[in-house]
Amino acid sequence: MSEESIVWINGEHMPANDVPLSIFDLGVAVGLGVFETLIAYRGVMPSFNLHWDRLEAAAAVVKLDLPPREMIMEAVMQTLAVNDLTKNKRVRVRITLGAGEHAVTAKKVSREIGNYLIISAVPQNAPAPHAELAVVPMRYNEYGALAGVKTTSYAENILAYRHAAKQGGDEAVILNTSGHLCECAMSNLFLVKDGAVLTPSLSSGCLPGVTRSVVLDLCSDHQIPVKQLDLSEDDLFSADEIFITSSAREVQAARVLESDMACPGEITQRLAAAYSEYLES
């Protein structure tokens, strides 16, 4: 985030570097918070409602009060405007809800200042034509309390991403404790095999990605067979095509690092085009 970036926090705008957060805040100290990252296209957010639904569900899991949807939408639009970003082709918007100075036991203490809500908006480059994937040794716990919840406790994802980067990859492929494919560090994973699209089921512990959900619908709309199921590492290496999805990456072709897989494949291209049409609709 640039020094000039203006963020919205609890009802007012201020320079990002001036945002006051207490060292006793649980969102800062232990990552007890939730967030959403979405892309605005010239001031329009096609998937805002889907992101809102996921943010609301995540806030309920970690017992945080979320302001009304309309207030957050208005705050996002104001933040785009104050940063002069309403006409930019791609802008990354982040909505972060933190726990405030609650006691760890969830009992209120005298110094409590309540939850905080921060909204930021910065220009976002278009994704690269394809991603190089590296399988990492880290494992996600599909039975964990935060499995499938997008929280600010994001260190595992960052470490997995850095591990992949050291190998020369653009993204990390992570398995769960059962040995099944789960997701990538910052995106959902899809394989194509024999004309069908395959993706780890939510029971794998993967995040219920917003773009993932849209792609599943697009598969149905375009008569492309799609299955959510348990997948192995062998399935990754035997796939005909691979692609990954996220708000920032959209539908991005991918291949395992140092493989000679054709990239992008035919079905990946079809879905990428369909997703572009979805964004413009």
PARO-854215 format. One record per residue (C-alpha): x negated, y, z. Coordinates in Angstrom, 2 decimals, always signed. Example, Ala and Ser with C-alpha at 12.3 -4.5 7.8 and 13.67 -1.06 7.14 Angstrom:
2
<xx:-12.30	yy:-4.50	zz:+7.80> .
<xx:-13.67	yy:-1.06	zz:+7.14> .
***
This chain:
281
<xx:+0.00	yy:+0.00	zz:+0.00> .
<xx:-1.47	yy:+3.35	zz:-0.98> .
<xx:-2.13	yy:+6.10	zz:+1.56> .
<xx:+0.41	yy:+8.30	zz:-0.22> .
<xx:+3.19	yy:+5.71	zz:+0.10> .
<xx:+6.23	yy:+6.86	zz:+2.07> .
<xx:+8.11	yy:+4.20	zz:+4.03> .
<xx:+11.50	yy:+4.16	zz:+5.71> .
<xx:+11.50	yy:+3.12	zz:+9.37> .
<xx:+14.57	yy:+3.10	zz:+11.59> .
<xx:+16.30	yy:+5.88	zz:+9.73> .
<xx:+13.50	yy:+8.23	zz:+8.76> .
<xx:+10.79	yy:+8.49	zz:+6.14> .
<xx:+7.13	yy:+8.96	zz:+6.95> .
<xx:+3.69	yy:+8.20	zz:+5.46> .
<xx:+2.86	yy:+4.52	zz:+5.77> .
<xx:-0.25	yy:+5.30	zz:+7.82> .
<xx:+1.85	yy:+7.17	zz:+10.39> .
<xx:+4.23	yy:+4.32	zz:+11.24> .
<xx:+4.19	yy:+3.82	zz:+15.04> .
<xx:+4.18	yy:+0.20	zz:+16.19> .
<xx:+3.45	yy:-0.79	zz:+19.78> .
<xx:+0.81	yy:-3.41	zz:+20.55> .
<xx:+3.50	yy:-5.00	zz:+22.76> .
<xx:+5.86	yy:-5.43	zz:+19.82> .
<xx:+6.51	yy:-9.14	zz:+19.21> .
<xx:+6.68	yy:-8.57	zz:+15.48> .
<xx:+3.11	yy:-7.30	zz:+15.64> .
<xx:+1.73	yy:-9.51	zz:+18.40> .
<xx:+3.16	yy:-12.92	zz:+17.46> .
<xx:+4.92	yy:-12.45	zz:+14.13> .
<xx:+8.49	yy:-12.64	zz:+15.46> .
<xx:+10.14	yy:-11.01	zz:+12.50> .
<xx:+11.60	yy:-11.67	zz:+9.08> .
<xx:+11.11	yy:-10.05	zz:+5.72> .
<xx:+12.18	yy:-10.01	zz:+2.09> .
<xx:+10.22	yy:-8.97	zz:-0.98> .
<xx:+12.15	yy:-8.11	zz:-4.10> .
<xx:+11.50	yy:-6.35	zz:-7.37> .
<xx:+13.34	yy:-3.24	zz:-8.51> .
<xx:+13.50	yy:-2.72	zz:-12.26> .
<xx:+13.89	yy:+1.00	zz:-13.00> .
<xx:+15.76	yy:+1.38	zz:-9.74> .
<xx:+17.98	yy:-1.68	zz:-10.20> .
<xx:+17.70	yy:-4.81	zz:-8.03> .
<xx:+19.54	yy:-7.67	zz:-9.79> .
<xx:+19.10	yy:-10.12	zz:-6.91> .
<xx:+19.63	yy:-7.80	zz:-3.96> .
<xx:+22.68	yy:-9.68	zz:-2.67> .
<xx:+20.81	yy:-13.00	zz:-2.74> .
<xx:+17.90	yy:-11.47	zz:-0.84> .
<xx:+20.33	yy:-9.94	zz:+1.64> .
<xx:+21.98	yy:-13.32	zz:+2.29> .
<xx:+18.60	yy:-14.92	zz:+2.97> .
<xx:+17.47	yy:-12.05	zz:+5.19> .
<xx:+20.70	yy:-12.31	zz:+7.17> .
<xx:+20.28	yy:-16.07	zz:+7.60> .
<xx:+16.65	yy:-15.71	zz:+8.69> .
<xx:+17.51	yy:-12.96	zz:+11.17> .
<xx:+20.12	yy:-15.25	zz:+12.72> .
<xx:+17.54	yy:-18.03	zz:+13.17> .
<xx:+15.11	yy:-15.79	zz:+15.07> .
<xx:+17.93	yy:-13.98	zz:+16.92> .
<xx:+17.37	yy:-10.49	zz:+15.51> .
<xx:+20.13	yy:-7.97	zz:+14.92> .
<xx:+20.30	yy:-6.84	zz:+11.30> .
<xx:+21.76	yy:-3.45	zz:+10.32> .
<xx:+24.67	yy:-3.40	zz:+7.85> .
<xx:+23.96	yy:-4.33	zz:+4.26> .
<xx:+25.15	yy:-0.97	zz:+2.92> .
<xx:+22.73	yy:+0.90	zz:+5.19> .
<xx:+19.78	yy:-1.17	zz:+4.01> .
<xx:+20.74	yy:-0.74	zz:+0.36> .
<xx:+20.97	yy:+3.03	zz:+0.81> .
<xx:+17.62	yy:+3.09	zz:+2.63> .
<xx:+16.00	yy:+1.11	zz:-0.21> .
<xx:+17.32	yy:+3.53	zz:-2.82> .
<xx:+16.14	yy:+6.51	zz:-0.78> .
<xx:+12.69	yy:+4.96	zz:-0.46> .
<xx:+12.46	yy:+4.41	zz:-4.20> .
<xx:+13.49	yy:+8.03	zz:-4.75> .
<xx:+11.15	yy:+9.61	zz:-2.20> .
<xx:+8.23	yy:+7.70	zz:-3.76> .
<xx:+9.36	yy:+8.77	zz:-7.26> .
<xx:+9.74	yy:+5.14	zz:-8.33> .
<xx:+13.32	yy:+4.99	zz:-9.63> .
<xx:+12.14	yy:+4.97	zz:-13.26> .
<xx:+9.24	yy:+2.54	zz:-12.85> .
<xx:+9.62	yy:-0.72	zz:-14.74> .
<xx:+8.60	yy:-2.88	zz:-11.75> .
<xx:+8.51	yy:-1.89	zz:-8.09> .
<xx:+7.88	yy:-4.22	zz:-5.16> .
<xx:+10.31	yy:-3.50	zz:-2.32> .
<xx:+9.66	yy:-5.03	zz:+1.09> .
<xx:+12.23	yy:-5.09	zz:+3.88> .
<xx:+10.74	yy:-6.05	zz:+7.26> .
<xx:+12.75	yy:-6.61	zz:+10.43> .
<xx:+10.71	yy:-6.98	zz:+13.63> .
<xx:+11.61	yy:-7.97	zz:+17.16> .
<xx:+10.66	yy:-4.82	zz:+19.03> .
<xx:+9.37	yy:-4.97	zz:+22.59> .
<xx:+11.42	yy:-7.88	zz:+23.84> .
<xx:+9.93	yy:-10.18	zz:+26.42> .
<xx:+8.75	yy:-13.52	zz:+25.05> .
<xx:+11.59	yy:-15.23	zz:+26.94> .
<xx:+14.05	yy:-13.03	zz:+24.99> .
<xx:+15.06	yy:-11.26	zz:+28.20> .
<xx:+15.09	yy:-7.50	zz:+27.88> .
<xx:+12.45	yy:-5.48	zz:+29.67> .
<xx:+12.50	yy:-1.84	zz:+30.68> .
<xx:+10.12	yy:-0.69	zz:+27.95> .
<xx:+12.19	yy:-2.26	zz:+25.16> .
<xx:+12.67	yy:-0.03	zz:+22.13> .
<xx:+14.77	yy:-2.46	zz:+20.14> .
<xx:+14.26	yy:-4.04	zz:+16.74> .
<xx:+12.48	yy:-2.09	zz:+14.04> .
<xx:+13.27	yy:-2.05	zz:+10.33> .
<xx:+10.69	yy:-0.93	zz:+7.76> .
<xx:+11.26	yy:-0.55	zz:+4.03> .
<xx:+8.40	yy:+0.07	zz:+1.62> .
<xx:+8.23	yy:+0.45	zz:-2.16> .
<xx:+5.11	yy:+0.36	zz:-4.33> .
<xx:+4.49	yy:-0.20	zz:-8.07> .
<xx:+4.09	yy:-3.84	zz:-9.05> .
<xx:+2.18	yy:-5.14	zz:-12.06> .
<xx:+3.77	yy:-7.66	zz:-14.39> .
<xx:+2.75	yy:-11.29	zz:-13.68> .
<xx:-0.03	yy:-12.96	zz:-15.63> .
<xx:+0.98	yy:-15.28	zz:-18.50> .
<xx:+0.24	yy:-18.34	zz:-16.38> .
<xx:-1.12	yy:-19.41	zz:-12.99> .
<xx:-3.89	yy:-21.87	zz:-12.16> .
<xx:-2.87	yy:-24.08	zz:-9.23> .
<xx:-5.10	yy:-25.67	zz:-6.59> .
<xx:-3.86	yy:-28.37	zz:-4.22> .
<xx:-4.89	yy:-27.41	zz:-0.68> .
<xx:-5.37	yy:-29.60	zz:+2.43> .
<xx:-2.99	yy:-27.58	zz:+4.62> .
<xx:+0.39	yy:-29.18	zz:+5.36> .
<xx:+3.77	yy:-27.62	zz:+6.12> .
<xx:+5.85	yy:-29.07	zz:+8.94> .
<xx:+9.25	yy:-29.72	zz:+7.40> .
<xx:+10.68	yy:-30.28	zz:+10.89> .
<xx:+9.40	yy:-27.03	zz:+12.38> .
<xx:+11.69	yy:-24.43	zz:+13.88> .
<xx:+10.85	yy:-21.99	zz:+11.06> .
<xx:+10.88	yy:-24.43	zz:+8.15> .
<xx:+12.58	yy:-22.73	zz:+5.22> .
<xx:+12.73	yy:-19.37	zz:+7.01> .
<xx:+10.86	yy:-16.37	zz:+5.61> .
<xx:+9.23	yy:-14.88	zz:+8.68> .
<xx:+6.37	yy:-12.49	zz:+9.30> .
<xx:+4.47	yy:-15.46	zz:+10.77> .
<xx:+2.77	yy:-15.78	zz:+7.41> .
<xx:-0.80	yy:-16.71	zz:+8.31> .
<xx:-0.47	yy:-20.30	zz:+7.06> .
<xx:+0.56	yy:-19.06	zz:+3.63> .
<xx:-2.29	yy:-16.56	zz:+3.44> .
<xx:-4.89	yy:-19.14	zz:+4.49> .
<xx:-3.59	yy:-21.61	zz:+1.92> .
<xx:-3.68	yy:-18.92	zz:-0.77> .
<xx:-7.25	yy:-17.95	zz:+0.15> .
<xx:-8.32	yy:-21.60	zz:+0.07> .
<xx:-6.95	yy:-21.90	zz:-3.47> .
<xx:-8.62	yy:-18.64	zz:-4.49> .
<xx:-12.01	yy:-19.93	zz:-3.33> .
<xx:-11.54	yy:-22.85	zz:-5.72> .
<xx:-10.74	yy:-20.46	zz:-8.55> .
<xx:-6.96	yy:-20.83	zz:-8.36> .
<xx:-4.22	yy:-18.23	zz:-8.53> .
<xx:-1.84	yy:-20.08	zz:-6.22> .
<xx:-1.90	yy:-22.95	zz:-3.73> .
<xx:+0.17	yy:-26.14	zz:-3.91> .
<xx:+1.09	yy:-27.31	zz:-0.42> .
<xx:+2.43	yy:-30.70	zz:+0.66> .
<xx:+4.47	yy:-31.33	zz:+3.82> .
<xx:+3.64	yy:-33.67	zz:+6.69> .
<xx:+5.43	yy:-36.53	zz:+4.92> .
<xx:+3.07	yy:-36.22	zz:+1.97> .
<xx:+5.66	yy:-34.78	zz:-0.40> .
<xx:+5.24	yy:-31.65	zz:-2.50> .
<xx:+6.73	yy:-28.69	zz:-0.67> .
<xx:+6.00	yy:-25.36	zz:-2.32> .
<xx:+3.24	yy:-22.94	zz:-3.18> .
<xx:+1.83	yy:-20.39	zz:-0.78> .
<xx:+3.93	yy:-17.54	zz:-2.20> .
<xx:+6.25	yy:-19.21	zz:-4.69> .
<xx:+8.45	yy:-22.21	zz:-5.35> .
<xx:+7.20	yy:-25.12	zz:-7.42> .
<xx:+8.90	yy:-26.73	zz:-10.44> .
<xx:+7.82	yy:-29.66	zz:-12.61> .
<xx:+9.15	yy:-30.73	zz:-15.99> .
<xx:+9.12	yy:-34.44	zz:-16.82> .
<xx:+10.79	yy:-36.14	zz:-19.79> .
<xx:+12.93	yy:-33.08	zz:-20.47> .
<xx:+14.20	yy:-32.69	zz:-16.90> .
<xx:+13.33	yy:-29.97	zz:-14.40> .
<xx:+12.29	yy:-31.30	zz:-10.97> .
<xx:+11.76	yy:-29.31	zz:-7.78> .
<xx:+11.24	yy:-30.20	zz:-4.11> .
<xx:+14.50	yy:-30.35	zz:-2.19> .
<xx:+15.09	yy:-27.95	zz:+0.69> .
<xx:+14.59	yy:-30.89	zz:+3.07> .
<xx:+10.89	yy:-30.71	zz:+2.14> .
<xx:+10.67	yy:-27.55	zz:+4.23> .
<xx:+10.28	yy:-25.24	zz:+1.25> .
<xx:+11.65	yy:-21.73	zz:+1.27> .
<xx:+15.10	yy:-21.40	zz:-0.37> .
<xx:+13.68	yy:-18.99	zz:-2.92> .
<xx:+15.97	yy:-16.44	zz:-4.52> .
<xx:+14.40	yy:-16.91	zz:-7.96> .
<xx:+14.48	yy:-20.67	zz:-7.35> .
<xx:+18.23	yy:-20.46	zz:-6.83> .
<xx:+18.72	yy:-18.41	zz:-10.00> .
<xx:+16.63	yy:-20.87	zz:-12.02> .
<xx:+18.68	yy:-23.83	zz:-10.77> .
<xx:+21.80	yy:-22.05	zz:-12.02> .
<xx:+20.12	yy:-21.21	zz:-15.33> .
<xx:+19.28	yy:-24.88	zz:-15.84> .
<xx:+22.96	yy:-25.73	zz:-15.51> .
<xx:+23.97	yy:-22.86	zz:-17.79> .
<xx:+21.54	yy:-24.00	zz:-20.50> .
<xx:+22.26	yy:-27.74	zz:-20.18> .
<xx:+18.78	yy:-28.53	zz:-18.88> .
<xx:+18.82	yy:-31.52	zz:-16.50> .
<xx:+17.63	yy:-30.51	zz:-13.04> .
<xx:+17.00	yy:-32.48	zz:-9.85> .
<xx:+16.04	yy:-31.53	zz:-6.31> .
<xx:+14.20	yy:-34.46	zz:-4.77> .
<xx:+11.11	yy:-35.75	zz:-2.98> .
<xx:+8.06	yy:-35.40	zz:-5.21> .
<xx:+4.54	yy:-36.72	zz:-4.75> .
<xx:+1.15	yy:-35.29	zz:-5.63> .
<xx:+1.02	yy:-37.88	zz:-8.42> .
<xx:+4.16	yy:-36.31	zz:-9.89> .
<xx:+2.32	yy:-33.00	zz:-10.04> .
<xx:-0.53	yy:-34.47	zz:-12.06> .
<xx:+1.72	yy:-36.48	zz:-14.38> .
<xx:+4.16	yy:-33.63	zz:-15.15> .
<xx:+4.66	yy:-32.49	zz:-18.74> .
<xx:+5.01	yy:-28.88	zz:-17.63> .
<xx:+4.69	yy:-26.89	zz:-14.40> .
<xx:+6.05	yy:-23.50	zz:-13.51> .
<xx:+6.39	yy:-21.49	zz:-10.33> .
<xx:+8.96	yy:-18.90	zz:-9.31> .
<xx:+9.18	yy:-15.89	zz:-7.03> .
<xx:+10.56	yy:-12.38	zz:-7.26> .
<xx:+7.15	yy:-11.00	zz:-8.23> .
<xx:+6.06	yy:-13.88	zz:-10.50> .
<xx:+9.55	yy:-14.38	zz:-11.97> .
<xx:+9.33	yy:-17.67	zz:-13.98> .
<xx:+5.61	yy:-18.16	zz:-14.46> .
<xx:+4.02	yy:-21.02	zz:-16.38> .
<xx:+1.39	yy:-22.90	zz:-14.38> .
<xx:-1.05	yy:-25.78	zz:-14.57> .
<xx:-3.33	yy:-27.55	zz:-12.14> .
<xx:-6.80	yy:-26.02	zz:-12.03> .
<xx:-9.12	yy:-27.36	zz:-14.74> .
<xx:-6.37	yy:-29.41	zz:-16.41> .
<xx:-5.69	yy:-29.31	zz:-20.16> .
<xx:-1.89	yy:-29.15	zz:-19.79> .
<xx:-0.11	yy:-27.12	zz:-22.48> .
<xx:+0.89	yy:-23.86	zz:-20.85> .
<xx:+3.55	yy:-22.61	zz:-21.20> .
<xx:+5.68	yy:-25.58	zz:-22.17> .
<xx:+8.91	yy:-25.43	zz:-24.15> .
<xx:+11.33	yy:-25.68	zz:-21.23> .
<xx:+9.32	yy:-23.20	zz:-19.19> .
<xx:+9.57	yy:-20.73	zz:-22.05> .
<xx:+13.31	yy:-21.27	zz:-22.34> .
<xx:+13.85	yy:-20.64	zz:-18.64> .
<xx:+11.53	yy:-17.63	zz:-18.59> .
<xx:+13.52	yy:-16.09	zz:-21.44> .
<xx:+16.81	yy:-16.90	zz:-19.71> .
<xx:+15.55	yy:-15.31	zz:-16.50> .
<xx:+14.58	yy:-12.15	zz:-18.40> .
<xx:+18.12	yy:-12.01	zz:-19.77> .
<xx:+19.46	yy:-12.43	zz:-16.23> .
<xx:+17.41	yy:-9.45	zz:-15.08> .
<xx:+18.78	yy:-7.31	zz:-17.88> .
<xx:+22.42	yy:-8.33	zz:-17.45> .
***
